[in-house]
Amino acid sequence: MIARLEALYDAADRAGLLVRAETDGGSASVEFRAPDEPVLDGLALSADYAIRYPASALPTLAVDDEIYIAGVRYQVRDIRAVGDGAERRADLTRLEPLR
């Protein structure tokens, strides 16, 4: 199952559907989400940032790590296994640029 998941991510990367994520522990192509959802009864929009990736691609990624996507700095808030554990979802918080 892991080989098929990695092959799926490789194909998605070749098709331009993934973005590059950089961490101190390495880099990988990941699915990046920044959906806008209404909150406060429609008075505001919330952007919840998240990535999905094969667990083998970023095996040392942990809560509180910083990750860079398209030059933007994020902090990992939570990491969860998806399905059989071969895939991970990390929730992110966008951080202010370094000065």
Buried (B, 14 or more C-beta within 10 A) or exposed (E): EEEEBBEEBEEBBEEEEBBEBBBEEEEBBBBBBEEEEEEEEEEEEEEBBBBBBBBBBBEEBEEEBBBBBEEBBBBBBEBEEBEEEBBBBBBBEEEEEEE
